Amino acid sequence: MKNSRRDFIRKSSMAGMATYMGSLGFTARSYRNIIGANDRVRVGVVGFSDRFRGAHVPSFLKSCKELNFDMIAVSDIWKKRREEGSAWLAQKFDHPVKACANNDELYNIREVDAVMISTADFQHAWHTTEAVKAGRDTYTEKPLAETMEDNRAVLKAVKESGRIVQIGSQRRSGANYQAACDFVKAGKFGSLVMVELTWNVNQPGRWRRPDLVPLLKEEDTDWKRFLINRPYEPFDPRKYLEFRLFWPYSSGIPGQWMSHQIDTVHWFSGLPHPRSVAVNGGIYAWKDGRKNADTLTAVFDYGPLNDPSSGFQVLFASRQNNAAGDVKEIYYSVGGTMNLDTNKISPEGGLNEKYAKAMGMQADLLPELSLNEMTPKVSTDANTGGDFLTEAHVRNWMECVRSRKQPNAPIEAGYHHAIAVIMANAAYRTGEKVTFDEKTQEVMAGGKPFKY
């Protein structure tokens, strides 16, 4: 009798609250997804990937007990990964983890409050749209989108849903990057004139999966679901597992690496996207059947759209066949340099007194400053996107799922980096100087919207 009475009171209270919330415009689904401060947040996994296993889970484990988060289900359309993911996560979290054959099954689990998405590059936007329409918050890996059609659709869906979406641009949660951004936005650095971005490796096996490719059989996965909105073609395990090498499943270097670095340009400058870009590159070393470049150089023009006389240039260069130069982000103003490899601000290269005086000007050199000393807990190798950045970024997402505040890398950050990625990819594939049409929100190549 006591239990029955308690249940009756609880259900009556919930019914009354639901009626009240409905009068405020909340749907039953949106009400269900308001998470109380003491409620456990249950997370599902969309794609049991290397990135998820190697970075997301270790980062999640750092904060999940303190913030009362858990992982309860994994969705992967490949039977092998689905079963491996369920078993591996069960061991990590010390309880069974549901294996779902697809995302429909995952979202039928009402207890799932949020998801972490790390699927193929071209699927991120689609899977995020799917998640927020199902009433779930997301942590979505970059690049957000590889076509403007997908990019516009996911932005619209997220804005309409009111869900919390963190894009996996983890530099935005790095203390040194935040200090650098504050320094630039406060006007202390002076006007940007040039940014040099570099990302070099020497890895013929990068993005290859030669051991896994023979194991993937069409009957063990859902090829049509994998393709989503890409044109149909016969089953190809290489395109499934090595998607980063093949357009239209990935742009390769722009989507994987440039998206991280170009995001800091948008963040620091306050500009949403480039005015134009020209690109050159090719497959110069790794003749393994890939369709995406192993070497690529992009030259971007940034600045106010209504003032072509002002702005700055961004040079992005990347190669997979010689690692000299490593990963670098260097910002230049007339007064000096900000090097995010060394975390140093310096007068290097600035206008000195001799040359300023010759033109009747005054030297205005930057001081010697250390970003490490401007903010706590900064690592000097922050430019590499080390685990501490992902840990901070995942934690920020978890905190925002609770607080409902916007995360460090909201959907707009992903939308804008995706524009730059799509512009670079369009320029590489068409050989045209590519621009962006603000009115139509289309990437323009040769006077026409770029289509794959």
Long-range contacts (C-beta under 8 A, 24 or more apart in sequence): 29-135, 30-135, 30-162, 32-110, 32-135, 33-113, 33-135, 33-136, 35-113, 35-401, 35-402, 37-402, 38-68, 39-68, 40-68, 40-69, 40-70, 41-67, 41-68, 41-69, 41-70, 41-113, 41-114, 41-398, 41-401, 41-402, 42-69, 42-70, 42-71, 42-72, 42-111, 42-112, 42-113, 42-114, 43-69, 43-70, 43-71, 43-72, 43-112, 43-113, 43-114, 43-115, 43-116, 44-71, 44-72, 44-73, 44-74, 44-75, 44-100, 44-106, 44-109, 44-112, 44-114, 44-115, 44-116, 44-136, 45-71, 45-73, 45-74, 45-75, 45-76, 45-85, 45-89, 45-115, 45-116, 46-75, 46-103, 46-106, 46-115, 46-116, 46-117, 46-118, 46-119, 46-127, 46-131, 47-75, 47-76, 47-117, 47-118, 47-119, 47-120, 47-123, 47-127, 48-74, 48-76, 48-81, 48-82, 48-84, 48-85, 48-88, 49-118, 49-119, 51-118, 51-141, 52-116, 52-118, 53-88, 55-387, 55-390, 56-116, 56-118, 56-139, 56-390, 56-394, 57-89, 57-92, 58-387, 58-391, 59-387, 59-390, 59-391, 59-393, 59-394, 59-395, 60-116, 60-394, 60-398, 61-92, 62-391, 62-394, 62-395, 63-391, 63-394, 63-395, 63-398, 64-398, 67-395, 67-398, 67-399, 67-402, 69-398, 71-97, 72-97, 72-98, 72-109, 72-111, 72-112, 73-97, 73-98, 73-99, 73-100, 73-106, 73-109, 73-112, 74-98, 74-99, 74-100, 75-100, 75-101, 75-102, 75-103, 75-105, 75-106, 76-100, 77-101, 77-102, 77-221, 77-222, 77-225, 77-226, 78-216, 78-220, 78-221, 78-240, 79-220, 79-221, 80-215, 80-216, 80-220, 101-222, 102-222, 102-225, 103-127, 103-130, 103-131, 107-131, 107-134, 107-136, 112-136, 113-137, 113-401, 114-138, 114-139, 114-164, 114-401, 115-139, 117-141, 118-168, 120-226, 120-243, 120-249, 120-250, 121-146, 121-243, 121-244, 121-249, 121-250, 121-251, 121-255, 121-256, 122-146, 122-147, 122-150, 122-228, 122-230, 122-243, 122-248, 122-249, 122-250, 123-226, 123-228, 125-150, 125-151, 125-153, 125-154, 125-418, 126-150, 126-154, 126-228, 126-229, 128-154, 128-157, 128-158, 128-165, 129-153, 129-154, 129-157, 129-158, 131-163, 132-157, 132-158, 132-161, 132-163, 132-165, 133-157, 133-161, 135-161, 135-163, 136-163, 137-163, 137-164, 137-165, 137-401, 138-163, 138-164, 138-165, 138-166, 139-165, 139-166, 139-168, 139-394, 139-397, 140-165, 140-166, 140-167, 140-168, 140-414, 141-168, 142-167, 142-168, 142-169, 142-255, 142-259, 142-260, 142-263, 142-414, 142-417, 143-251, 143-254, 143-255, 143-256, 143-259, 143-414, 143-417, 143-418, 143-421, 144-411, 144-414, 144-415, 144-417, 144-418, 145-414, 145-415, 145-418, 145-421, 145-422, 146-248, 146-250, 146-251, 146-255, 146-418, 146-421, 146-422, 146-425, 147-248, 147-422, 147-451, 147-452, 148-419, 148-422, 148-441, 148-442, 148-443, 148-449, 148-450, 150-229, 151-415, 151-418, 151-419, 151-422, 152-441, 154-411, 154-414, 154-415, 155-411, 155-412, 155-415, 158-411, 159-411, 164-397, 164-400, 164-401, 164-404, 164-406, 164-407, 165-407, 165-410, 165-411, 165-414, 166-393, 166-396, 166-397, 166-400, 166-407, 166-408, 166-409, 166-410, 167-409, 167-410, 167-411, 167-413, 167-414, 167-417, 168-390, 168-393, 168-409, 169-259, 169-260, 169-263, 169-393, 169-409, 169-413, 169-414, 169-417, 170-385, 170-389, 170-390, 170-392, 170-393, 170-409, 171-260, 171-263, 171-264, 171-382, 171-385, 171-389, 172-263, 172-267, 172-393, 172-408, 172-409, 172-413, 173-389, 173-392, 173-393, 173-395, 173-396, 173-408, 173-409, 174-378, 174-382, 174-388, 174-389, 174-392, 175-375, 175-376, 175-377, 175-378, 175-392, 176-340, 176-343, 176-371, 176-372, 176-375, 176-378, 176-379, 176-382, 177-264, 177-267, 177-340, 177-382, 178-375, 179-371, 179-374, 179-375, 179-378, 180-264, 180-268, 180-331, 180-338, 180-340, 180-371, 181-264, 181-267, 181-268, 183-338, 183-345, 183-369, 183-371, 183-374, 184-268, 184-269, 184-331, 184-338, 185-268, 185-270, 189-331, 189-333, 189-335, 189-338, 189-345, 189-366, 190-333, 190-334, 190-335, 190-364, 190-366, 191-310, 191-312, 191-333, 191-334, 192-268, 192-269, 192-302, 192-312, 192-331, 192-332, 192-333, 193-312, 193-313, 193-332, 193-333, 193-334, 194-312, 194-313, 194-314, 194-315, 194-331, 194-332, 195-265, 195-312, 195-313, 195-314, 195-315, 195-329, 195-330, 195-331, 195-332, 196-314, 196-315, 196-317, 196-328, 196-329, 196-330, 196-332, 197-258, 197-261, 197-262, 197-265, 197-314, 197-315, 197-316, 197-317, 197-328, 197-329, 198-316, 198-317, 198-318, 198-325, 198-326, 198-327, 198-328, 198-329, 199-253, 199-257, 199-258, 199-261, 199-316, 199-317, 199-318, 199-327, 200-317, 200-318, 200-319, 200-320, 200-322, 200-323, 200-324, 200-325, 200-326, 200-327, 201-319, 201-320, 201-323, 202-320, 202-321, 202-322, 202-323, 203-320, 203-323, 204-285, 204-286, 204-288, 204-320, 204-321, 206-320, 207-242, 207-244, 207-245, 207-252, 207-256, 208-242, 208-245, 208-288, 209-241, 209-242, 212-241, 213-237, 213-238, 213-241, 213-242, 216-240, 216-241, 230-452, 238-289, 242-290, 244-292, 245-288, 245-289, 245-290, 245-291, 245-292, 246-290, 246-291, 246-292, 247-291, 247-292, 247-425, 247-429, 247-452, 248-452, 250-292, 251-292, 251-421, 251-422, 251-424, 251-425, 252-290, 252-292, 252-293, 252-296, 253-281, 253-292, 253-293, 253-296, 253-318, 253-320, 254-296, 254-298, 254-420, 254-421, 254-424, 254-425, 254-428, 255-421, 255-425, 257-318, 258-298, 258-316, 258-318, 258-420, 258-421, 258-424, 259-417, 259-418, 259-420, 259-421, 260-385, 261-316, 261-329, 262-300, 262-314, 262-316, 262-417, 262-420, 262-421, 263-409, 263-413, 263-416, 263-417, 264-329, 264-340, 265-302, 265-314, 266-413, 266-416, 266-417, 266-420, 267-413, 268-331, 269-302, 269-312, 271-302, 271-303, 271-304, 272-412, 272-416, 272-419, 273-416, 273-419, 273-420, 273-423, 273-436, 274-300, 274-301, 274-302, 274-314, 274-419, 274-420, 274-423, 274-436, 275-301, 275-302, 275-303, 275-305, 275-308, 275-311, 275-435, 275-436, 276-300, 276-301, 276-423, 276-433, 276-434, 276-435, 276-436, 277-301, 277-420, 277-423, 277-424, 277-427, 277-433, 277-434, 278-427, 278-433, 278-434, 279-424, 279-427, 279-428, 279-434, 280-428, 281-428, 284-321, 285-320, 285-321, 286-320, 286-321, 293-428, 294-319, 294-320, 294-321, 295-319, 295-320, 295-321, 296-424, 296-428, 298-424, 298-427, 298-428, 300-420, 300-423, 300-424, 305-438, 316-424, 327-383, 327-384, 328-383, 329-383, 333-366, 334-364, 335-364, 335-365, 335-366, 336-365, 336-366, 337-366, 340-371, 340-382, 340-383, 341-383, 342-380, 343-370, 343-371, 343-372, 343-378, 343-380, 343-382, 344-368, 344-369, 344-370, 344-371, 345-369, 345-370, 345-371, 419-443, 422-450, 425-450, 426-450
